Amino acid sequence: MAKKAPRRTAQRILEAALDLFNRFGEPNVSTTLVASELNISPGNLYYHYPAKEELINKLYEGYEAELNELLHASEGVHDVEDA
């Protein structure tokens, strides 16, 4: 059985940040807390996302892409049979 490739650090940071933002609210979560949650150094986090704003923007871009995919999935669907 093939080993699963480890998630890239940048993706792990996004996942942890989103979880913490959802639990505590974005204003209450620092990049230091995100780094601590992942047991990585703040410098490692800053390498991937030099500012909290960049982290938030990347999360928003992912959300926007998923939402656009869902919205465009219904093109050409006019009734139940088409779906």
ABEGO torsion letter per residue (X at the ends): XBBBBBBBAAAAAAAAAAAAAAAAEAAABBAAAAAAAAGBBAAAAAAABABAAAAAAAAAAAAAAAAAAAAAAABGBABAAAX
